[in-house]
Amino acid sequence: MRRHLALLLSLFPLACSTPAHLVSTAKDRALSDGAAAHDLVMDVGMVADELATADLVALGELHETPAVHGMHLELVQALHERCPRMVVALEMFERDTQTLLLRYLNGFVPESTFLLQARAWPHYERDYRPLVEFCKANGIVVLAANAPRKLAAQVVTDGGAQNVLGNRDVARETTAPEDDYFEAFREEMKGHPGLSDAKLHAYYASQCLKDDTMAESITDHLKQSMVAGKPPLCVLVCGKMHSDFGRGTVARIKSRMPELKVKVVSAEEVDDLDAGTYTSPRTVGDFVVLVPKTQREAMVMPMPKAKPTAPNPHDAKPAAPVATKPAANVPAVPTPPAAATDTEGLRPALGFMPEYNEEAGGVVVGALREGGPAEKAGMEQGDVIVMLNGTKVADVASYQEVLDELKIGKQVPVRVKRDGAEVELQVTVGSRAARR
C-alpha cells in the first residue's frame, strides 16, 4: 500500500497528552527538502470550511481511540459554527432508543435513566458523552441510527435478513451484494477460526442490515427536514468500516439520495506520528485523522462549549434551554450517578475467544484469557458451551445474545460438553470493552 507524507497537520487542541493530525488526501505530496510539517499546518477550522460544503459528512472512527473521538468533537463544533442547521447521526445508539434519546436531549429524563435504558456503547462517558452533551446544549437533533443488536444477531442465527424485515426498527429494504465491500468484510473476519462461508455471508448480511438501517434513518430525516429544497447538514459518526472508500452506510445513503454531496473522514493509527506518514490510499476519504498506536489510554475530555443558538426547528420537541458558555478553564466531564455507571463502558464477557464450528452443536471454547472468568471456573479449550444461564445456545450469535443480557459480576451456570459428557460450571461474568 502506498505511503503518503502528511502535509496538512492539525494538533489536537483538547486537554490531553496525545496529539492527532489531520491529513488531506487530495493535497498530500512529498515534502521538499528542509520543509517542516509545522510550516504546512491546516487547523480544524480550515478542514471544517471544506467539509461544510457537503450535505453529509461521515466521520469514520477507530472505536475506543480517545484522540479520534476528540478530533471528531472539534470538527462537529467547527461545523456547527458554519452550519447551525445540523443533525448528528450516531451508529452508537439503536433505532428503538430514538424516543428515549430525544427525551434526554430535551431535558425530560435524567442522564441516569437515559444511560440505564439506552444501551450505551463501551466508554460512553469518555468517547461519546462530550459530543452528545454538545448537541444537547445547542439544540442539535441526534439520530439513534443503528439497527438493534438483537435484530442484527437474529439475521445470523435465523439465516438471513428476511427474518427481521418488516420490523419498524430496521431498514425497509436491505441487500448484501458480493462487491468490494464484501471482500473487505471477508478480510476483516479472517481472524475468526472455523468461520464457514455460509456463516460469513450471514454475518455480512447482518452488517449490511446495519448499513441500510443507518442510511434509512438518515435519509428519512433529511427528506422530512428539507427547507427550500435544502436538507440540514448531517454528520454521521460511525466505525470507519461503514464509511471508508464511500462504502457501507455511505453507499446506502447515496443509493437513497444520490443528489447528496458527501465527504468522508477516515482514521488511522501510525507508528510515528511526528514522521507525518500514513498508509491509507487517497480513495479512503477526503481526510484522515492520524493518531499514534500507543495512545489507547483514558483521557480527560473537557465539557463541550455551549454556543447560544436558536432551537433547532426539526426537534421533535422544543430544545432544552441553551447552557451558558463555560469559563476558560473548562472542568472535566463529571461522572454520572454511580447507579448508571458502575460498569459503564463495559460489556459482559467470559474471557475466551469462541471458535466458529457449525457442527459442534454449541459454542467451541478457543483460546482462554489467562486469569479470566472462564479459566478460573475450570473451563478448558475445546469445551463446547451448550447452555448459558439456563438458555440453550446453538452458535456464537445466540451465545452473544444471551451473554449481552447478563450482569457483570453475577455468577451464572454454564453447561459444557467435554469428552462425551456434560459438565456444569459456575462462572462469574467478567467484562470487556469490545472493538467494533
C-alpha positions as CSV (number, residue, x, y, z in Angstrom):
1,M,0.0,0.0,0.0
2,R,1.3,3.5,-0.8
3,R,2.8,5.7,1.9
4,H,1.9,9.3,1.8
5,L,3.5,12.3,3.5
6,A,1.1,14.2,5.7
7,L,1.2,17.8,4.5
8,L,-1.8,19.1,6.4
9,L,-1.5,18.6,10.1
10,S,-3.6,19.8,13.0
11,L,-2.5,19.4,16.5
12,F,-5.4,18.1,18.6
13,P,-6.2,21.1,20.9
14,L,-8.2,19.3,23.7
15,A,-6.7,18.8,27.2
16,C,-5.0,15.6,26.5
17,S,-1.4,14.3,26.3
18,T,-1.8,12.8,22.8
19,P,-2.0,14.8,19.6
20,A,-3.9,13.8,16.5
21,H,-3.1,15.0,13.0
22,L,-5.5,15.8,10.1
23,V,-4.3,14.9,6.6
24,S,-5.9,16.0,3.4
25,T,-5.7,13.1,0.9
26,A,-6.2,15.4,-2.0
27,K,-3.2,17.5,-1.3
28,D,-0.5,15.2,0.0
29,R,2.8,15.1,-1.8
30,A,6.5,14.6,-0.9
31,L,7.8,17.3,1.4
32,S,10.6,19.3,-0.2
33,D,14.0,19.2,1.5
34,G,14.1,21.3,4.6
35,A,10.3,21.7,4.8
36,A,8.8,21.2,8.2
37,A,5.3,19.9,9.0
38,H,4.5,22.9,11.2
39,D,5.0,25.2,8.2
40,L,2.1,23.4,6.5
41,V,-0.4,23.4,9.3
42,M,-4.1,23.1,8.5
43,D,-6.2,23.7,11.6
44,V,-9.6,22.2,12.3
45,G,-11.4,25.4,11.1
46,M,-9.8,25.1,7.6
47,V,-10.9,21.5,7.4
48,A,-14.4,22.4,8.5
49,D,-14.5,25.1,5.8
50,E,-14.2,22.3,3.2
51,L,-16.4,19.8,5.0
52,A,-19.2,22.4,5.4
53,T,-19.6,22.5,1.6
54,A,-21.1,18.9,1.8
55,D,-24.6,17.8,2.6
56,L,-23.3,14.8,4.6
57,V,-20.0,14.4,6.5
58,A,-19.1,10.8,7.5
59,L,-16.7,10.7,10.4
60,G,-15.3,7.2,10.4
61,E,-13.7,6.3,13.7
62,L,-11.3,3.9,15.3
63,H,-13.5,2.7,18.2
64,E,-12.1,3.3,21.7
65,T,-9.5,5.7,20.4
66,P,-9.9,8.9,22.5
67,A,-7.9,11.2,20.3
68,V,-10.0,10.3,17.3
69,H,-13.2,10.9,19.2
70,G,-11.8,14.2,20.4
71,M,-10.9,15.3,16.9
72,H,-14.4,14.4,15.8
73,L,-15.9,16.6,18.5
74,E,-13.7,19.5,17.4
75,L,-14.9,19.0,13.8
76,V,-18.6,18.9,14.9
77,Q,-18.1,22.1,16.9
78,A,-16.5,23.9,14.0
79,L,-19.1,22.6,11.5
80,H,-21.9,23.8,13.8
81,E,-20.4,27.3,13.7
82,R,-20.6,27.2,10.0
83,C,-23.9,25.3,9.6
84,P,-26.1,25.8,12.7
85,R,-28.8,23.8,10.9
86,M,-27.4,20.4,11.6
87,V,-28.3,16.9,12.6
88,V,-25.9,14.3,14.0
89,A,-26.5,10.6,13.4
90,L,-24.8,8.0,15.6
91,E,-24.1,4.4,15.0
92,M,-23.7,4.0,18.8
93,F,-27.4,4.2,19.5
94,E,-30.1,1.9,18.1
95,R,-33.3,3.0,16.4
96,D,-35.6,1.7,19.2
97,T,-34.0,4.1,21.6
98,Q,-34.7,7.2,19.5
99,T,-37.6,8.5,21.6
100,L,-35.6,8.0,24.8
101,L,-32.6,9.8,23.2
102,L,-34.8,12.8,22.2
103,R,-36.4,12.9,25.6
104,Y,-33.0,13.1,27.2
105,L,-31.8,15.8,24.8
106,N,-34.8,17.9,25.6
107,G,-34.5,17.5,29.3
108,F,-37.4,15.2,30.0
109,V,-35.4,12.3,31.5
110,P,-32.3,12.4,33.7
111,E,-29.0,11.1,32.4
112,S,-29.1,8.2,34.9
113,T,-32.3,6.9,33.3
114,F,-31.0,7.5,29.8
115,L,-27.8,5.6,30.4
116,L,-29.6,2.7,32.1
117,Q,-32.0,2.2,29.2
118,A,-30.2,3.4,26.1
119,R,-27.6,0.5,25.9
120,A,-24.8,3.0,25.5
121,W,-21.6,1.7,23.9
122,P,-18.4,1.0,25.9
123,H,-16.6,4.0,27.3
124,Y,-19.6,6.2,26.6
125,E,-18.6,8.8,29.2
126,R,-15.1,9.2,27.7
127,D,-15.7,8.8,24.0
128,Y,-19.3,9.9,23.2
129,R,-20.8,11.9,26.1
130,P,-18.9,15.1,25.1
131,L,-20.5,15.0,21.7
132,V,-24.0,14.2,22.9
133,E,-23.8,16.9,25.6
134,F,-22.6,19.4,22.9
135,C,-25.7,18.5,20.8
136,K,-27.9,18.8,23.9
137,A,-26.6,22.2,24.8
138,N,-27.0,23.5,21.3
139,G,-30.4,22.1,20.3
140,I,-28.9,19.7,17.7
141,V,-31.1,16.7,16.8
142,V,-29.3,13.4,17.3
143,L,-30.4,10.3,15.4
144,A,-30.2,6.9,17.0
145,A,-29.5,5.4,13.6
146,N,-28.4,1.8,14.0
147,A,-30.3,-1.5,13.9
148,P,-31.0,-3.0,17.4
149,R,-28.2,-5.6,18.1
150,K,-30.8,-8.3,18.9
151,L,-32.3,-8.0,15.4
152,A,-28.9,-7.9,13.8
153,A,-28.0,-11.0,15.7
154,Q,-31.2,-12.7,14.5
155,V,-30.1,-12.2,10.9
156,V,-27.2,-14.5,11.8
157,T,-29.0,-17.1,13.9
158,D,-32.0,-17.4,11.6
159,G,-30.1,-17.4,8.4
160,G,-31.0,-14.1,6.7
161,A,-32.3,-10.6,6.9
162,Q,-35.8,-11.8,5.6
163,N,-36.5,-12.9,9.2
164,V,-36.4,-9.3,10.5
165,L,-37.6,-7.2,7.6
166,G,-40.9,-5.5,8.4
167,N,-39.8,-4.6,11.9
168,R,-40.0,-0.8,12.3
169,D,-36.6,-0.7,13.9
170,V,-34.7,-1.9,10.8
171,A,-34.5,-0.8,7.2
172,R,-37.4,-1.4,5.0
173,E,-35.1,-2.9,2.4
174,T,-31.6,-4.3,2.6
175,T,-29.2,-6.0,0.2
176,A,-25.9,-7.8,0.7
177,P,-24.1,-7.8,-2.7
178,E,-20.7,-9.6,-3.1
179,D,-18.8,-6.5,-4.1
180,D,-15.6,-4.8,-2.9
181,Y,-17.2,-4.1,0.4
182,F,-17.9,-7.8,0.9
183,E,-14.2,-8.6,0.1
184,A,-13.1,-6.0,2.7
185,F,-15.5,-7.6,5.2
186,R,-14.2,-11.1,4.4
187,E,-10.7,-9.8,5.0
188,E,-11.7,-8.3,8.4
189,M,-13.2,-11.6,9.5
190,K,-10.2,-13.8,8.7
191,G,-9.0,-13.8,12.3
192,H,-12.1,-15.8,13.4
193,P,-11.3,-19.6,13.5
194,G,-13.7,-22.0,12.0
195,L,-15.9,-19.5,10.3
196,S,-17.7,-21.2,7.4
197,D,-18.6,-19.5,4.2
198,A,-22.3,-19.7,5.0
199,K,-21.8,-18.1,8.4
200,L,-19.6,-15.4,6.9
201,H,-22.4,-14.5,4.5
202,A,-24.8,-14.4,7.4
203,Y,-22.6,-12.0,9.3
204,Y,-22.2,-9.9,6.2
205,A,-26.0,-9.7,5.8
206,S,-26.2,-8.5,9.4
207,Q,-23.5,-5.9,8.7
208,C,-25.4,-4.7,5.6
209,L,-28.7,-4.5,7.6
210,K,-26.9,-2.1,9.9
211,D,-25.7,-0.1,7.0
212,D,-29.1,0.1,5.4
213,T,-30.8,0.9,8.7
214,M,-28.4,3.8,9.4
215,A,-28.8,5.0,5.8
216,E,-32.6,4.9,6.0
217,S,-32.6,6.6,9.4
218,I,-30.6,9.5,8.0
219,T,-32.3,9.9,4.6
220,D,-35.8,9.7,6.1
221,H,-34.9,12.5,8.4
222,L,-33.2,14.6,5.7
223,K,-36.2,14.3,3.4
224,Q,-38.6,15.3,6.1
225,S,-36.3,18.3,7.1
226,M,-36.0,20.0,3.8
227,V,-36.1,23.8,3.8
228,A,-36.4,25.3,0.3
229,G,-35.2,22.1,-1.1
230,K,-32.1,22.0,1.1
231,P,-31.6,19.4,3.8
232,P,-29.7,20.2,7.1
233,L,-26.0,19.3,7.2
234,C,-25.8,15.7,8.5
235,V,-22.8,14.4,10.4
236,L,-22.6,10.7,10.7
237,V,-20.3,9.2,13.3
238,C,-19.6,5.5,12.7
239,G,-16.9,2.9,12.6
240,K,-14.6,3.5,9.7
241,M,-15.6,0.2,8.1
242,H,-19.1,1.7,7.5
243,S,-17.7,4.8,5.6
244,D,-14.2,4.2,4.3
245,F,-14.0,4.4,0.5
246,G,-17.6,5.6,0.4
247,R,-18.7,2.0,1.0
248,G,-21.1,0.6,3.6
249,T,-23.5,3.1,5.1
250,V,-22.3,5.9,2.8
251,A,-23.0,3.9,-0.3
252,R,-26.5,3.1,1.1
253,I,-27.1,6.8,1.7
254,K,-26.1,7.7,-1.8
255,S,-28.3,5.0,-3.3
256,R,-31.3,6.6,-1.5
257,M,-30.4,10.2,-2.1
258,P,-27.8,10.3,-5.0
259,E,-28.0,14.1,-5.1
260,L,-26.3,14.5,-1.7
261,K,-22.7,15.7,-1.7
262,V,-20.8,13.5,0.7
263,K,-17.4,13.9,2.3
264,V,-15.6,11.2,4.3
265,V,-13.1,11.5,7.1
266,S,-11.2,8.3,7.9
267,A,-8.8,7.4,10.8
268,E,-5.6,5.5,11.1
269,E,-3.1,4.5,13.8
270,V,0.6,5.2,12.9
271,D,3.8,4.1,14.5
272,D,5.4,7.6,14.4
273,L,3.0,10.5,14.4
274,D,5.8,13.0,14.0
275,A,7.1,11.3,10.8
276,G,3.9,12.6,9.1
277,T,3.4,9.4,7.1
278,Y,0.3,7.2,6.7
279,T,-0.6,4.1,4.6
280,S,-4.3,4.6,3.6
281,P,-4.8,5.2,-0.2
282,R,-6.2,8.6,-1.2
283,T,-9.5,6.9,-2.1
284,V,-10.2,6.1,1.6
285,G,-11.8,9.5,2.1
286,D,-11.2,13.3,1.9
287,F,-9.3,13.5,5.2
288,V,-7.6,11.1,7.6
289,V,-7.2,11.5,11.3
290,L,-3.8,10.2,12.4
291,V,-3.1,9.0,15.9
292,P,-0.2,7.1,17.4
293,K,-0.7,3.4,18.1
294,T,0.3,3.9,21.8
295,Q,-2.4,6.4,22.6
296,R,-5.2,3.9,23.8
297,E,-5.5,5.2,27.3
298,A,-8.0,7.1,29.5
299,M,-8.2,10.7,28.6
300,V,-10.0,13.6,30.4
301,M,-12.3,15.3,27.9
302,P,-13.4,18.9,28.6
303,M,-17.1,19.7,28.8
304,P,-18.2,20.9,25.4
305,K,-18.9,24.5,25.0
306,A,-22.5,25.6,24.5
307,K,-23.0,28.1,21.7
308,P,-26.1,30.2,22.0
309,T,-28.3,29.3,19.1
310,A,-32.0,29.2,18.3
311,P,-33.8,25.9,18.9
312,N,-33.4,23.5,16.0
313,P,-36.7,23.7,14.1
314,H,-36.5,19.9,13.4
315,D,-36.5,18.8,17.0
316,A,-39.5,16.5,17.8
317,K,-40.0,18.7,20.9
318,P,-38.7,22.1,21.9
319,A,-35.0,22.0,22.6
320,A,-33.7,22.2,26.2
321,P,-32.6,25.7,27.3
322,V,-29.1,26.5,25.9
323,A,-26.4,26.5,28.6
324,T,-24.2,29.5,29.1
325,K,-20.7,29.4,27.8
326,P,-18.3,27.9,30.4
327,A,-15.3,29.7,31.7
328,A,-11.9,29.4,30.0
329,N,-10.8,26.7,32.5
330,V,-13.4,24.2,31.4
331,P,-14.0,21.4,34.0
332,A,-13.6,17.8,33.2
333,V,-16.8,15.9,32.4
334,P,-18.4,14.9,35.7
335,T,-19.1,11.3,36.5
336,P,-22.7,10.4,36.1
337,P,-24.6,8.8,39.0
338,A,-22.9,5.6,40.3
339,A,-26.1,3.6,39.7
340,A,-25.8,4.2,36.0
341,T,-22.0,3.8,35.7
342,D,-20.7,1.1,37.9
343,T,-20.0,-0.9,34.8
344,E,-20.3,2.0,32.3
345,G,-18.2,1.4,29.2
346,L,-18.1,-2.4,29.6
347,R,-19.9,-5.4,28.1
348,P,-20.3,-8.8,29.6
349,A,-17.6,-11.4,28.7
350,L,-16.4,-14.8,29.9
351,G,-12.8,-14.4,28.9
352,F,-12.2,-16.6,25.9
353,M,-12.1,-16.5,22.1
354,P,-15.0,-18.5,20.6
355,E,-14.4,-20.7,17.5
356,Y,-16.9,-20.9,14.7
357,N,-17.9,-24.5,14.2
358,E,-21.5,-25.1,13.0
359,E,-21.3,-28.8,13.6
360,A,-20.4,-28.6,17.2
361,G,-24.0,-28.0,18.5
362,G,-22.9,-25.1,20.6
363,V,-20.0,-22.6,21.1
364,V,-16.5,-24.1,20.9
365,V,-14.2,-22.5,23.5
366,G,-11.0,-21.3,21.9
367,A,-8.1,-19.6,23.5
368,L,-8.8,-18.7,27.1
369,R,-7.6,-15.4,28.7
370,E,-5.2,-16.2,31.4
371,G,-6.8,-15.4,34.8
372,G,-10.1,-14.7,33.1
373,P,-13.6,-15.9,34.4
374,A,-13.7,-19.0,32.2
375,E,-10.3,-20.2,33.1
376,K,-11.0,-19.5,36.8
377,A,-14.2,-21.6,36.6
378,G,-12.4,-24.5,35.1
379,M,-13.4,-24.1,31.5
380,E,-10.9,-25.7,29.0
381,Q,-10.1,-25.0,25.4
382,G,-12.2,-27.4,23.3
383,D,-15.2,-27.4,25.6
384,V,-18.5,-26.8,23.8
385,I,-20.9,-24.5,25.6
386,V,-24.4,-25.7,25.1
387,M,-26.2,-23.7,27.8
388,L,-25.6,-20.3,29.3
389,N,-27.5,-19.2,32.4
390,G,-30.3,-21.7,31.7
391,T,-30.7,-20.8,28.0
392,K,-29.6,-23.1,25.2
393,V,-27.0,-21.7,22.8
394,A,-26.5,-23.2,19.3
395,D,-23.9,-20.9,17.9
396,V,-21.8,-17.8,18.5
397,A,-24.6,-15.4,17.6
398,S,-27.1,-16.9,20.0
399,Y,-24.4,-17.2,22.7
400,Q,-23.6,-13.5,22.3
401,E,-27.3,-12.5,22.5
402,V,-27.6,-14.3,25.9
403,L,-24.3,-13.0,27.1
404,D,-25.2,-9.4,26.4
405,E,-28.1,-9.7,28.8
406,L,-26.0,-10.9,31.7
407,K,-25.0,-8.7,34.6
408,I,-21.3,-8.1,35.1
409,G,-20.1,-9.7,38.4
410,K,-23.0,-12.1,38.6
411,Q,-22.3,-15.9,38.9
412,V,-24.1,-17.9,36.2
413,P,-24.2,-21.6,35.3
414,V,-22.5,-22.6,32.1
415,R,-23.0,-26.1,30.8
416,V,-20.3,-27.5,28.5
417,K,-19.8,-30.7,26.6
418,R,-16.4,-32.3,27.4
419,D,-15.1,-35.7,26.4
420,G,-18.6,-37.0,25.7
421,A,-20.1,-35.8,28.9
422,E,-21.8,-32.6,30.1
423,V,-20.3,-30.5,32.9
424,E,-21.9,-27.6,34.6
425,L,-19.6,-24.8,35.7
426,Q,-20.3,-21.7,37.8
427,V,-18.7,-18.7,36.1
428,T,-18.6,-15.1,37.4
429,V,-19.4,-12.8,34.4
430,G,-16.5,-10.6,33.6
431,S,-16.3,-7.7,31.2
432,R,-14.6,-6.3,28.1
433,A,-14.6,-3.2,26.1
434,A,-15.4,-4.5,22.6
435,R,-13.8,-3.1,19.5
436,R,-16.2,-2.9,16.6
